[in-house]
């Protein structure tokens, strides 16, 4: 089933580290497959700090849809694929 409506997710990363780049790549690839927009923000930036505070986030990276935390931590490719597929097929 394809995504028939606009969906945008936000990924909050702690910084520009190699592990964060790997996580960004995993989520970006899965979002791209399902035509989901992914906005990447960093905790060190003001918008990242504000979002983390608003949602009372304590664990990173965090994948967010609106004001709902969808996933935290480092997913493997299969977990990310399942999470995104589940979201677009709701």
Helices and strands as residue ranges (DSSP letters): E 8-13, H 18-33, E 37-42, H 46-54, E 62-65, E 68-72, H 77-88
